[in-house]
Amino acid sequence: MADTNQKITPSLWVEKDAKAVADYYLSIFKDGKLKDYRKFVNPPNEFSSDTTSFETAVIEIAGMEFSILAAGPLFKFNEAVSFVVNCKDQAEVDYYWDALTANGGEEGSCGWCKDKYGLSWQVVPTEYFDLIHSTDPAVREKAMINTFKQKKLIIEDLKK
C-alpha cells in the first residue's frame, strides 16, 4: 500500500477491473489521483491448480485514501456503509448527484444515491446541517419534513 498518514483507509471490494473502478471515481472527484495499481496472479498451490488473479488500486479523492480490491463477485455493497459528500452549495450537490447517478447509478431518498457499482453515497449541502441543528425548532422541523420529500436535496426546498 502507498505511504499515508491516514489511520483508517476504507477498502472497497469490487468484482473486477480495479483500474477501471479507480478511473471512474477519479473522473468524478477531479482533485483525486491514482496512487498505486497492481495485478497479482495466484500461483498454483497444493489446494488448487487454478491460477486466478486479482487487482488492487489505491486512490486519493477529496484528501482521503481508498483501497480498491478487485477479487471476484463474493461480496456486494449495501446501504449499511455509505460515504457522505459535503457540498458547499447547490451547484456542487447537483454535480455530484448527477455524476454518481449517471450510467447505471440510482437515486434514493433524502440525499442518498448509489453509483454504478452499487456503492451508497449521501450528497449533502453543508447548509443542511445548519438547518437541522438550528436553535429554531420551526426551522429544524421544516428541514426534516422537507428532507423526506426529496431525492436529491434542494437547499431552497428544505427551507419552505
C-alpha positions as CSV (number, residue, x, y, z in Angstrom):
1,M,0.0,0.0,0.0
2,A,1.1,3.5,-0.7
3,D,2.5,5.7,2.1
4,T,-0.2,7.6,4.0
5,N,-0.7,9.4,7.3
6,Q,-4.3,8.3,7.3
7,K,-5.0,6.0,10.2
8,I,-8.0,4.2,8.6
9,T,-8.4,3.5,4.9
10,P,-11.7,2.3,3.5
11,S,-11.3,-0.7,1.3
12,L,-13.8,-1.3,-1.5
13,W,-14.2,-4.9,-2.8
14,V,-15.4,-4.9,-6.4
15,E,-15.9,-7.8,-8.8
16,K,-13.3,-6.9,-11.4
17,D,-11.0,-4.3,-13.0
18,A,-9.7,-2.2,-10.1
19,K,-8.1,0.3,-12.6
20,A,-11.5,1.0,-14.3
21,V,-13.1,1.5,-10.9
22,A,-10.3,3.8,-9.8
23,D,-10.6,5.8,-13.1
24,Y,-14.4,6.1,-12.6
25,Y,-14.0,7.6,-9.1
26,L,-11.2,9.9,-10.3
27,S,-13.4,11.1,-13.1
28,I,-16.0,12.3,-10.6
29,F,-13.6,13.6,-7.9
30,K,-11.4,15.9,-10.0
31,D,-8.8,16.6,-7.3
32,G,-8.0,12.9,-7.0
33,K,-5.1,10.8,-8.0
34,L,-4.2,7.2,-8.6
35,K,-1.5,6.3,-6.0
36,D,-1.0,2.6,-6.8
37,Y,-2.2,-0.1,-9.1
38,R,-1.1,-3.7,-9.1
39,K,-2.2,-7.0,-10.7
40,F,-1.4,-10.3,-8.8
41,V,-1.6,-13.8,-10.1
42,N,-2.0,-16.6,-7.5
43,P,0.4,-19.4,-8.3
44,P,-0.9,-22.9,-8.3
45,N,-0.6,-24.5,-4.9
46,E,-1.3,-27.8,-3.1
47,F,-5.1,-26.9,-2.9
48,S,-5.7,-25.7,-6.4
49,S,-4.1,-25.7,-9.9
50,D,-6.2,-22.6,-10.8
51,T,-4.1,-19.5,-11.3
52,T,-6.6,-16.9,-10.5
53,S,-5.7,-13.2,-10.4
54,F,-6.8,-10.2,-8.5
55,E,-6.1,-6.5,-8.8
56,T,-5.6,-3.7,-6.3
57,A,-5.6,0.1,-6.6
58,V,-5.2,2.9,-4.2
59,I,-6.8,6.3,-5.0
60,E,-6.9,9.5,-3.1
61,I,-10.1,11.6,-3.5
62,A,-11.1,14.7,-1.6
63,G,-7.9,14.2,0.5
64,M,-8.9,10.7,1.6
65,E,-7.3,7.5,0.5
66,F,-9.4,4.5,-0.6
67,S,-8.1,1.0,-1.4
68,I,-9.8,-1.0,-4.2
69,L,-9.7,-4.8,-4.3
70,A,-11.0,-6.4,-7.5
71,A,-11.2,-10.1,-6.5
72,G,-14.5,-11.6,-7.8
73,P,-18.2,-11.5,-7.1
74,L,-18.0,-12.7,-3.5
75,F,-19.3,-9.5,-1.8
76,K,-21.6,-6.7,-2.8
77,F,-22.1,-3.2,-1.5
78,N,-25.2,-2.3,0.5
79,E,-26.6,0.7,2.3
80,A,-25.0,-0.4,5.7
81,V,-22.0,1.7,4.6
82,S,-22.1,5.0,2.7
83,F,-19.9,7.9,2.1
84,V,-21.1,11.5,2.7
85,V,-20.1,14.1,0.2
86,N,-20.3,17.5,1.9
87,C,-21.2,20.1,-0.7
88,K,-20.6,23.8,-0.4
89,D,-23.6,24.8,-2.5
90,Q,-26.5,23.6,-4.7
91,A,-24.2,23.6,-7.8
92,E,-21.9,21.1,-6.1
93,V,-24.8,19.0,-4.9
94,D,-26.1,18.9,-8.5
95,Y,-22.7,18.0,-9.9
96,Y,-22.0,15.0,-7.5
97,W,-25.6,13.8,-7.6
98,D,-25.6,13.8,-11.4
99,A,-22.2,12.2,-11.7
100,L,-22.9,9.5,-9.2
101,T,-26.3,8.5,-10.5
102,A,-25.2,8.5,-14.2
103,N,-24.5,5.4,-16.2
104,G,-26.4,2.9,-14.1
105,G,-26.4,4.7,-10.7
106,E,-29.6,5.0,-8.8
107,E,-31.4,7.9,-7.0
108,G,-32.5,7.2,-3.5
109,S,-34.4,9.2,-0.9
110,C,-33.2,12.0,1.4
111,G,-30.0,12.7,-0.4
112,W,-28.9,9.1,-0.8
113,C,-27.9,7.6,-4.1
114,K,-25.9,4.7,-5.4
115,D,-23.2,4.8,-8.1
116,K,-23.0,2.4,-11.0
117,Y,-21.0,-0.1,-8.8
118,G,-23.8,0.0,-6.1
119,L,-21.8,2.0,-3.6
120,S,-24.0,4.2,-1.5
121,W,-23.4,8.0,-1.2
122,Q,-25.1,10.8,0.7
123,V,-24.8,14.0,-1.3
124,V,-25.5,16.7,1.3
125,P,-25.2,20.5,1.2
126,T,-23.3,21.7,4.3
127,E,-26.1,24.2,4.9
128,Y,-28.4,21.2,5.6
129,F,-26.6,20.6,8.9
130,D,-27.2,24.2,9.9
131,L,-30.9,23.8,9.2
132,I,-31.4,20.5,11.1
133,H,-29.3,21.8,14.0
134,S,-30.9,25.2,14.1
135,T,-31.8,26.6,17.5
136,D,-35.2,27.5,16.0
137,P,-37.5,24.4,16.2
138,A,-39.6,25.6,13.3
139,V,-36.5,25.7,11.0
140,R,-35.4,22.2,12.2
141,E,-38.9,20.7,11.7
142,K,-39.3,22.2,8.2
143,A,-35.9,20.9,7.1
144,M,-36.6,17.4,8.4
145,I,-40.1,17.2,6.9
146,N,-38.8,18.5,3.5
147,T,-35.8,16.1,3.6
148,F,-38.3,13.2,3.5
149,K,-40.0,14.7,0.4
150,Q,-36.8,14.8,-1.7
151,K,-34.5,12.5,-3.5
152,K,-31.6,14.9,-4.3
153,L,-31.5,17.6,-1.6
154,I,-32.5,21.0,-2.8
155,I,-31.4,23.6,-0.3
156,E,-34.2,26.1,-1.0
157,D,-36.9,23.5,-0.8
158,L,-35.6,22.4,2.6
159,K,-36.5,25.9,3.9
160,K,-40.1,26.0,2.6
